[in-house]
Amino acid sequence: MERFRQYLKGDISLWGVVLLFVFLSFLPVYSSSSNLVYMEKAKISTFGYLLRHTALVSVGVLLIYLIHIFPYRYFRPLARLGLLLAWVLLFFVLLKGTTIKGANASRWIDFFGVSFQPSAMAMVVLPMYVASYLAEVYGTKVSFVDSILPLWLPVGITVGLVTLPNFSTGAIMYTMVLMLLFIGRYPIRHMLLSFLFVIMLSGLFFLFIKAFPDAFPHRADTWKSRIETFFSKDKEENYQSERAKMAIVSGGFWGKGAGKSVMKNLLPQGSSDFIFAIVVEEYGLWGGGCLILLFIIMLVRFVIISLKATTIFGKLLVLGVGIPIVFQGFINMGVSVGLLPITGQNLPFFTTGGTSIWMTCIALGIVLSVSAKTEVSGQ
């Protein structure tokens, strides 16, 4: 064990949860990929998707390891560079992004056959930047005007560029920023001013895209239809949600067994938005419950690591990059059980995807870097 700990620094419980997620993801990804093979009529087989997932998570675990031995104080200057790069990529997506699996939005960039979603990168670097700003002004009196350029302008640009093709991710990102500001003791009245401004700007934006629909084709209608479908009693309009619920019910307590899902072939987004429903169908309520428990344990470890961190930047950094992982997981599961409208959020490690897995792993590496530094300081 001591020899093992020489290589894996930081919170060992979080390491255990991460490795469990990686190990448990293989069978659901392999099973749900059968629908991808059929829908896309691609040359790649289900085994090919499994190999692809293996390569992605292998690189992801390597990223966690490399980043967790990197002193986290260096993430402060890197946050600014990362934010600038994210802006460039997000702007490029608006101009020449591609769609995947019929998604009614251009959110991805293709790099040598691997899909890259810049919003996933922004979800990591923006909290890093906000944590850095809060650490600089912590304990000082900050006016709203003084924080416009160093805080609200970068936040507004990032959230705005993300929201245009991906409303749900933009909303989550803004919520996470407000949470981080609250924890960092940023004045609440300033946050309320920001929130009122966002409401006003959102109203003007919706009026604009309704008046000029060609400027942002289909986006307003997509957001509206998802909400209307969620509240609709028409089962034909609510096709995917109804099939997901049927999958969960048919799984019962013990599940049908690995690879025996029926609904995976009837859910167009069974490998992404509704993969939790496939997990419950195959492994039952106990399997779904174990997955929920792992996310709760992960959240608890994030809080503990944050409390133990020796710097304000470290405390805020852990919560800023860590909590969105758990938040995304619960949103994905909430969509599958019908508690939330379809958002397009991933189930970390389980959703068949590209570099979103890597961004999750980078965030986890950052958290473990803070934890590793805390251990060294405590010795």
N, C-alpha and C positions, 0 to 999 in steps of 0.2 A: 504493500500500500504506500509506504514511504517513497519507494522508487517511482511509483505511479504519480504521486503528488509532486515529484520533482519537475514533471513535464506539464501537468495541468494545474496552473495557478488559479487563485480566486475561489469563488464559492463552489464547493464540490457538489452541493445539492442542486444548484442551477445546472452544472455540467451534467448531472445525472438526468435531469428533466429534458435537457436538450438532446442528449443521446437517445433517450427513450422516444422522443418525438421522431427522431430520424429513423430509428429501428421500426417503429410502428407504422410509418408512412408508406413503406414499400408495398405491402399487400393491397391497401385501398387504392393506391395509384395504379398498380398493375390491373386490378379488377375494373376500375372505372375507365381505363383507357380503351376498353373494347368498343365503347360507343364512339370514341374519337376515330378509331380505325374505320368504323362503319360510316360515320357521318362525313368524314373528310376524304374517304376512299384513298387514303395515302398509302404509299408503299411500305411505310414503317408499320411493324406489327406491334401487338401488345407487349411482347418481350423487348422490342426496340424502345418503346416508351419507358419500360422498366429500366433498361440500361441508361437511357437519357436521364431519368430521375436519379439513378445511382451516381452518374457523373456530376449532376448538379449539386446533390447533397454532399458528395465527397469534396468538391471544391468549396462548398459552403463551410463544412467542418474545418477544412484547412484555413479558410479565412478567419474563422473564430479563433483558432489556435494562434495564428500569426498576429492578429490584432490584440489578443488578450495579453501578449507579452510586450506590447507597445505602450510606453508611459502615456497615460491619458491626458496629461497636461498639453501634449502636442496637438490634441484635437481642437484646441481653441483657434489657432491660426488656420488649421485645415478646414474648419467649419466655414470660414469666409470664402476660401477657394472652392470648396464643395458647393456652396450656394450659388456662386457665379456659374459654375459648370452646369448645375441643375437648371438654371435659367436658360442657358443656351440650348440644352437638350429639350426642355419643355417647349421652348419657342419653335424648335425644329419639328417637334411632334405636331404642333398646330399647323405647320406648313405642309409637312410630308409624312405624317404618321401613318401607320398601317392598322388595319383592323384584324382581330383574331377571333375565330370561331363565331363569326357573324355579329360580333359586338357592334352596336350602333355608335361607335366612337373610335377615333384614331388616337390610341393611347400608347402605341408601341413603336419602337424602332428595332429593326432587324439587324443584328450583327452576326454574320456568318451562320445564319440559321437559328440563332438563339434570340428569343424575343427579350427586349429590354424596355422596361416601363420607367421612364424618368420620374414619374410621380412617386414611385417607391424609393428612389434615391432622395427626393425632396423630403419625404417623410422621415428620413434619418438626419439629413444635414440641417434642416430648419430648426428642430429642437436643439441640436448642438449649438447653433448660432444664438438662439434665444437664451439658452443656459449660459453661454459665454457673456452675453450682454447683462443678464441678471446678476452674474457673479461680479461684474465690474461695478454695478451701481448699488449692490446690496448694502443696506445700512445707510444710504444717503437719500435725501429728499429729491424725488424726480418729478418734474412737471411734465404734463402731456406734450407740450410743445417741444420740449427738449428731447423727448423720446421718439418724435415722429420720424426723423431721418435715420437714427441708428436702429430703431426697433420696428415701427409700424410700416415704414416704406418697404423694407425687405420682406416682412411678413405679408404685406398686401400684394407685392409682386408675385411671391411664390404661391400663395393661396389662389390668387387670381389665375395664374397660368395653369395651375392644377385643376381648378374648378371648371374651366371652359370645356375640356373633354371628359372630365371625371368629377361630377358634382359631389358624390358621396365621399370620395377621398379628400376633396377640398374641405368639406364640412368637418370631417374627422380631424384634419390637420389644424383647422382653426380652433376647434374644441380643445385639442391637445395643447395648443399655444396658450389659450386662456387658462387651462389647468396649471400649466407650468408657471405662468405669471402669478397666479394665485398662491401657489406654493412658494414662489420666490419673493412674496410680499410686495409685489408691484401694486400700486394704489388701485383699489377696486373701482373707484369712480372713473379712472382712466380706461379701465376695461369696459365699463358700461358705455362710455363715449364711443369706443371702438365698435362695440356691438351694435349700437344705434346707427353708426355710420355704415356698417356692413348691411344692416336691414334696408337702409335707404338705397344704398348702391345696388343691392340685389333687386329691389323693386324696379329701379331704373333700367337695369340690365335686362330683366324679363320683358319690360315694355319695348326695349330696343330690339330684341331678337324676335319679338312678335311682329313689330313693325317692319323689320328687315330680316326675314327668315333665311335668306340666302347667305347672310353673313356667318351664321352658325347653323348649318343645315341639320334639322332633326333633333337638336339638343333639347330645346324647350319641350317639344312634344314627347321626347323620351322620358324626361324627368316627370312630366305631367302624367304620362301613361303608366309609369311604374307605381305612382301613388294611387291613381285611380284603380289600377288592377289589384292593388293590395286591399282596397276597401270594397272591391266589386264582389257581388254574390254570384256572378257569372263564372261557372267553373271552366268554361271554354277559354275565357280571357285569362283566367288564373291557372292555366294549364300546368306550368312547372311547379308552382307552389302546391297544387293539389297532388301531383305525382310524388313530390317530396314527402308530403304528409302520409300518403299511402305507403311509401317505402318505410317510413318510421313505424307506422302501425303494424305492417306485415312482419317487421323484424322481431316484434315481441320483446321479451326480456333477454332471451339468450341469443337471438339472431338466427339467420339461416345458414351461416357458415361462410368462411372466406371464399370469395369469388362466386357466390350463389345468388347475388342480387339480380332481381328481375327488372327493377325500375331503372337500373343504370343504362339500359337500352332504350328507355322511354324518356329520359331526361336529357335534353340537348346540352345543358350545362352541368351534367352530373359529375364531371371531373373538376369542376371549379366552384361555381356559386353554391351548388347543392351536394357537394361531396360528403358533408356531414350526414346527410340523409342516407347515402349509400353505406357509410360506416355503421350507422345504427341498424340498417336493414340486415347487414351481414353479421354484425357483432352484438346486436341487441342493445337494450337500454343500459345494460351494465358496461358495454364497450363505450357507448356514448358518454356515460357517466364518468368513466375513467378518463376519457379525453378532457371533459370539463374540469375534473379534479386536477389534472396536470396543468391546465392553464391557471387555475387558482393557486396552485403551489408556485408556479412561475411568478405570478403577481406578488405573492407573499415574499418570495426571495428578492424580487426587485425592491420592495419596500425596505426589507432588512438591510440589503446592500447600501441603499440610499442613506438609511439612518446611521450606518457605520462609517460612511465616507467621511474623510477628514477635511474636505474643502466644500465650499458652497457650490462651486462648479461641478464637482464630482457628484454631489447629492442630486442636483438638478439634471445633470447629464443622464444618470441612470434612469430616472423617472421619465425624462423626455424621450429617450430612444426606446425604452423598455415597455412602457405601458401601451403604446400604440400596437405592439405585437399582440398583447392580450386582448385589447379592444377590437382589433380586426378579427381575431378568433371568435369572440363572442358575437360580433355582428354577423359573421358568416353562419354560425350555428343558429342565431336568431332568425335569419332568413329561411333556413332549412325547415325550422319548426313552425314558420308562419307568424312569428312575432313581429317581424320587420319586413318592409318592402325590399325588393331585390336591389342590391347596392353594388354588386360586382366586387365585393371585398374577398380577399383570399382567406383560406384557412391555412395559417402558417405551416409549412413543411408538407401539407397534404394536397393542396391544390396543384394540379398539373400546370406548370408554368415555366418561365425562364428565370431571369435574374431576380425576380421578386424573392426567391429563396435566398439568393446571395445577399440582398439588402437586409433581410431578416437576420442572417448570420453575422453580417457586419455590425448590426445593432447589438446583438448578443455578445460579440467580441468586445465591443466598447464597454458594456456593462461588466463583463468579467475583467476587463483591464482595470476598472475602478476598484473592483473587489480585490484583485491581486495586489494593487498598490496599498489598499487598506490593511491587508494581511502583513505586508512588509513593514508598514508603519507601526503595527501593533506588536511586532516582535522585539 
